[in-house]
Amino acid sequence: VSDESVDSEAYHACLKNAVFRSSFNLEMPYKTRAGIVSFKHQRSASILCQSLISSKMFSCIAQPAPAPNDIKYDNINKSPLLANIQRLLCSFLFVLFTLMFFSAVGVIASFCNLNYIESKFTRLADLLREHENWRATLNGVLSPLAYNILMTIGPIFIRLIITLESNYSGTADQLSLMNRYSVFLFLNGFLSFVTTYSVHQLSGFDELKKVLEGLQSGLLKTSVFFMNALIQKALVGQVLILLQVGPLISKSIAYVFGSKTLRSRKQLAMSIPLDFGTMYPNMLLIFAICLVYSIITPIILVVGFVFYVSCFAVFKNEFIYCVKNDTETGGVHFNFAATYIIYILIFFQASTAVQYLTTRNTYLSLCLFVLAVLTFFLKSAFLKSFQRACTFYPLSLQEEHYIDAFTRTLLLSRVRFIKKWTQHTGDEMVELRMLGYVDAECAMAYERPTDKEGVYLDTEVFLELEKIYG
C-alpha cells in the first residue's frame, strides 16, 4: 500500500454508513449539484434512468439530457434544493399574478356598462349623447379590445416568471409556459369573466333564484362580448400577426441601440419565428368559447369558422417562412386541446344545469350528474389516446446519424433482394430468426456496423421482429 492510498478507517466509515444508515431520511442535499453524465452504452444510461439515485428530499433524478444548444448550463450548476425552492416561488408568483389578473378582468367586466364610463368622463358622455352610433360602436369595441390586449400581454409576464424556475433546457421552459398559460387562459380568459360579469348583475344574494337568473343573464350578455372579441381576433389580430408589429418594434430598438456587427445585421434581417406554444392554447380557447356559446348564440360558430380560416391562412404562411424554433414542443398541444374540451364540457353542463334550475326542472338538473361522471371518464380516454402520439424524446445527433444510415442501408438491401427474387422457387420459407441473425452478431464486432454488407440489425431487434411477425 502506497503512502497516498486511503487508510482503513475511511473504508470502515463508508461500510458503516452503507450498512447501518437508513436509505430514507429527511436531510437536505444542499451540497449536491446536478450535471451531465455520458455513458459508453445506451443500456447503462437506461438502467440509471430507471433507478432511484437517492430518496432524500429535493434530490437529483436521472433524465435524458437535452440537446447541446438547448441546455441551460447556469441552471444545471445550481443546487437541486435551490432549484426546487425557486420552483415553489415561481408557483406562488404565478398564483399571485393570476389573482391580480382576475381582478383586472373584473375591471373589464365593469367597463361593459358604458354608463360607468360616461359617469367618469362628462365630456365624452355629452359627445356620445349627440352621436348614438358612436356610442353603440364604442360599447361593442372598447371592452373586447381591452380584453384582447390583456390576453396578448399575459404570456410576457408568465415567461418572466418561468425564467426563475431553473429548468435545465429551453424546451422545459416552453412546456411549463404552455401548461401555465393554458390554465391562465381558462381561468382568466373565460371563466372569471363570465362569473364576474354575472356577479356584477346581482345586488344581493337573498334568493337562490335571483343568483341563478343572474348567472344565466351573464351568459347571455357575455356571448355578445365574446363574439365581438372573436371578430377582432379574426380580422385585426391575424393582420397584426402577419405584420409582426411587436418583432418590428424590437428590431427597430435593436437596430438603433444594438451592436452593428455583421452577424447582428443578418439576425435583424431574418424573420422572427412565431411562438406557437403560446398561440395554440389561445386558439384552443376560442374553440372552447364557441362550443359553450353555440347553444345560446349559434351565429358564433360562423364567426369561429372565419377565425380558424384566417388562422389557417396566416399559419400556413408562417410555417413556410418561419419554421426554425429551437424550443417547439411538437404534438403536446393535443393534450392541452383534450383538457380544454373536457373543462369546457363540464362548464357547459354546469351552465345547462343553471338554466334547468331557473325553470324548476330539478330532475333534469340531477340527470346532469351522470353526464358529468361520463365526462370525467372521457377525459382519461382522450388523454390516453393522445399520449402515445404526442410524448416523444428528442434524439441526439449520433442517434440521428445511426438511424439515417440504418434506413439507407435497409433500403438498398431491400432493393437488392427484390432484384434477386425469382418467381418460381422451390425453397421453403425461411424463418426471420435464421435470416441474418449470425451476420448481426458478427457485425456487432465492427466499429462501423454500416460498413458490413447487408442489413445490420441488433439481436434485440430481431427478437422484437420475431414477436411481431412470428
N, C-alpha and C positions, 0 to 999 in steps of 0.2 A: 504494500500500500504506500503510495507516494505521500509527500507532505501536503499536497494540495487537495487530497481527497477529503470527502466529508466524513466526520467522525461518527462513531457508532451511536452516540446519544441522539444525533439528529434523525438517524434511521429509526431508533426506538420511539422518538416522539411522533414520527409520521405513522408508524404502525399502531401506536396507541390511539391516535386520532382516527385512524381508519377503522379500528375495531370497536372502540368504546364511544365514539362520537355519534350522536344522533343524526340521521340523514335529514330530519326536519327540525328546523329551528327558526327563530324569529330575528335572526341577525340581519342587519342591513349591509348589503355589499357595497359600501361606499368607496372601497378601493378598487373595485372591479372596473375593467374597461372593456369595451367591445372592440372588435377588429375583424379583419378579413383573413380567413384561413383557406389555403389552397390544398387540394389533395391530388395525388397522382392518379387515383382511380375513382370513378364515379360511385362505385359501390361503397367505398369508405365514407364519402360525403353523404350518401343516402342513409347509411346507418346512423351517422351522427345527427342528421336532421330528425330522425325518428326517436332519438333517445333524449332523456331528460338530463340536462347538464347539471342543474342544481335545483334544489327545492326551496331556496331562500326567496324571500320576498324581493321583487324587482330584480331578479337575477337574469343573466343573459340566456337567450334562446338561440338555437341554430336555425337559420333560414337561408334560402338561396340568395346569393349575392346579386345585387342589381348590376346593370350594365356599367362599364367603367365611366362613361360620360354621364351617368345618371346618379352616381354616388355623391353623397354629401359628406365629405371627409371630416368636416368640423363636428358634425353630429355623431359620427362613429367614434371619435375620440372622447366623447363625453361619457360620464359615468351613467350606467343604467338607472341608478337611483335618481340622479338629477334629471335624466330624460323623462322618467315616469312622473316626477313632481311637475315638470313643465307641461306634460300632457294633462294632468289634473288641472293645472292653472288655465290651460287653453280651454278645457271643457267649461270651467267656471266663467271665463270671459265670453265664450260662445253663448252660454245661457243668459248672461247679463246683456249681451248685445241683442239677443232675440227678444228679451223682455223690453228693452228700450225701443226696439223696432216695433214691437207690438203696440206700444204707446203712440209711436209715430203713425201707425196705421189707424189707430183710434182717432188721431187728429184729422187724418184724411177723411175718415168717416163723418166727422162733424162738418167738414167742408162740403159734403154732398148737399147740405142745405145752403142754398145761396143767400138766404135771408141773414145767416150769420155773418157772411162776408159784407153784405150791404150795411149791416149794423156797425161794422168796424170802419168802413170807408164810405162816408156820406157822399162824396163827390162821385164815386163810382156808382152808388145807388141812384143818384139823380140821372146819371148818363144812361144807366140800364133801363130806367123807367121810360125814358124817351125812345129807346130802341129795344123793343121786346124781342126782336130777332137776335140781337146781340146777346141778350140775357139768356135766351134759350141755348144759343151756341156755347156760351161760356159755362152754362150749367152742365152741358154734356161733355165738354172737353177738358175743363180745368182739373177736376178731380182724377179722371183716368190718366191725364198727363203726369200729374204729381205721383200717382201710383206707379206708373211705368218707370219714372226716373228713379224712385226709391228701389224698385226691383232691379234696376240696372246697376246701381252702385253698391248693392248688397254684397256681391261676390268680392269686391275690392277689400272690404273690411274683414270678411271671412278669411280671405287669403292672407291678410296680415296676421290674423290670429293663428292660422295654421303654421306660419313660419316659426312659431315658438314651440311647436310640438316635438322638435328634434327628431324628425323622421330621417331614415337612412338614405332615402332616394327621393327624387322629384316625382316619380310615379306614385309613391306612397302619399306624398302631399296632394297629388291630383285625386287619388281615391278618397282621401279624407275630405277634400274640398267638395267632391260630388256628394258624398254622404251627408255632410253638414248642410250643404246648400239645398239638397232635396228636402231635408227636414225643415230648414228655414223657409223654403217656398211654401210647403204645405201649411205650416203654422201661420206665417205672416202674410203670404201672398194670397191666401184664400180663406182659411178657416177663421182667423181672427177678424178679418174684415167683415165677414158675414155676421158673426156673433156680436161684434162691437156695434155695427150698424143696427142690429136688431135691438140691442140693449138701449141704444140711444132713443129708440122709438117709445120706450116704456117710461112712464113717470113713476111707477111704483110696482111692487110685487105683491099686491094684496090678493089677487086671484090668480089661480093657475091658468085659467082660460085666457086671461089677458097676456100672460107671458107667452103662451103658445101662439096666440094670434100675432104677438109682436115678432116672434121668430119667423112665422110664416110670411108676414109682410116684409120682413128684412130680406128673405129670399127673393121675393117678387121684385123689390126695388133695386136690390144689388144686381139682378140679372141685366138691367139696363146699363148699369155701371160697367159690368164686365164685358158687355157687348161693345160699348164704346172703347174700352181698353183693347179688345181684340182688333177692332178696326184700326186703331192707331198702330198696333204692333204689325198688322198685315201690310199697311201702306207706308207709314213713316219709319217704323222700326227696321224693316228689311232694307229700305233705301239707305238708312244710316249704316247698316252693316256693309253694304256694297261700297259706300263711300269711305268707310273706316275713318270716321271723324276722330275718334279717340287716338288711334295709332298715328294719324296725321299730325295731331297736336303734339304728341310725344316726340315724333320725329322732328318736328319743327324746333322744339325746345332743344333736342339733342344736337341739331344742326347748328344752332346759334351758340349754345354754351358748351357743347361737347368737343372732343378732340377731332382733329382734321386729318387723321391718318387714312391711308388707302383702304385698310380693312374696315374702318368705321364708315367711310363713304359707301363702300359696297353694301354694308349691312343696312345703311339708311335707304339705299335704292331698292333693296329686296322687300317683297311684300310680307307683312307680318301674318303668320298663320293664326287662324281663329282658335279660340279655346273651346272646343266642342264639349269639354267636360262640364262647363257652366251653361252652355246653350241647350244641350239636350234636356236637362231637368226642367228648364224653363219652358221648352216646347212641350214636354210631357204634362206640365201643369196646365197648359192651355187645353190639352186633350181631356184632362180631368174636369176642368171647368165646363167644357162643352158637354161632357157626359152628365154632369149634375143638372145643368140648366136646360137640357134638351126637352125634358117633360114640362117645364114651365114656359120657356120661350123656344119653340123648335127652330125659329129662324137663326138661332145662334149656331146651329150645325152648319148652315150655309156660310156664315162668317168664319167659322173654324176651318171649313174646307178651303176657303180662299186664303186663309192664313197658312195652311200647310202647303198649298200650291206655291205660294210665294216663297216659303222656306225651301221647297224643293228646287226652285229656280236659283235661289241665292246660294244654297249649299252645294248645288251641282257645280256652279262656277268656282266656289271656294275650294272644293275638293280637287278640282283640276289644277288650280294655280297655287293653292296654299295647302300642300299635303304634308309638309315637314313639321312635325311636332314631336319632340322627344318624350313628352310625358303623357301621351294619349293612352287611354286605358281600355281600348277595344270594346268588346261586347258587354261589359259590365253595366252599360246603360240599360240593358233589357231587364236586369234585376231591379233597378230603380223604377222602370216602367211598370213591372208587375206589382211592386209595392205601392206605387201611386194608384194604380187601378183598384187595388183592394181597399185602400184607405178611402178613396172617393166613393166606392160602393157602400162602405159602411156609413159614411156621412149621408149618402143619398137615402139609405134605408132609415137613418135617424130622422131626416127631414120628412120622409114619407110618413113615418110614424107620428110626427108632429101634426101633419095635415089630417091624419085619421083621427087623432085625439081632439082636434078642434071641431070636427064634425061628429064627435062622440061615437066613433066606431072603435070601441075598445077591443073587440075581438080581432079585428084586422091588425091592430097595433101589436097585440100579443103574438099574432102569427109571424110577425117580422123577426121574432126571436129565433125561430127555426131558420129563417133565411140568413140571419147573422152568423149562426153556427156553420151553415154551409159555406158562407163567405170565408170564415176562418180556415176551414179545410181547403178551400180553393186557393188561398194564399200559399200554403205549403206546396200544393200541386204546381202552381205557377213557378215558384222559386226552384223546385226540383227540376222542372222541365228546362229552365234556362241555365241551371248551374253548370251542367256538363259542357254546354256550348260556349259559355262565357268565361269560365275560370281557366286560366292558362298561365304558364310560366315562361317568361322570355328565354330564348336560347342564347347561349354565349356564342362568340364568334367562331370558336373551334367546333362547336356542335353544329353550327350552320354549315361550315365547310364540309364537315363529315357527312351530313345529310345530303348536301348537294352532290358530293362525289359519289355517294352510295346510289342516289337516284339516277345519276348519269350512267353509272356502271350497270345498274339494273336494267335500264332502258336499252343499252347497247347489247347486253346479253340476251334480252328478250327478242330483239330483232334478229340476232344471230341464231337463236334457237328456232325461230319461226322460219327462217330461210332454210334451215337444215331439216325441217319437218317433212316427212314422207307420208303421203296419204294412205298407202297400202303398207301397213306394217303388222308383223305378226307378234311383235313384242307385247308382253303383258304390261299392265300399268305398274309403274314404279312408285313406291311409297315416297312421300316427301321427305321422310327422315333419312332415306338412303341417298337422296339426290343432293350431293354437295355437302353432306354432313362432315365427311373426313376433310374435304377441302377447307371448310370453315375452321376446323380445328388446326389444320396446318397453317392457314393464313393468319391465325392469331399470333404466330411467332414473328411475323413481319412487322417492321416498324411502320410501313405504309401499306395497309391492307388493300388499298385501291390498286396497287401495282400487281396484285395477284390476278391472274387471268380468270375470268368467270365472275360469278356473283359472290360477293363476300357478305356473309351474314354471321352474326354471333350465334353461338349454340343455343342461347336462350330464345333468340328469335325463331329458330327452327322449332323449338318446343312449343312456342305460342302459336305458330302457324299450324302445327300438327293438331293442337287442341281445336283450332277453328275449322280446319278443313278435313281433319282426320275422321 
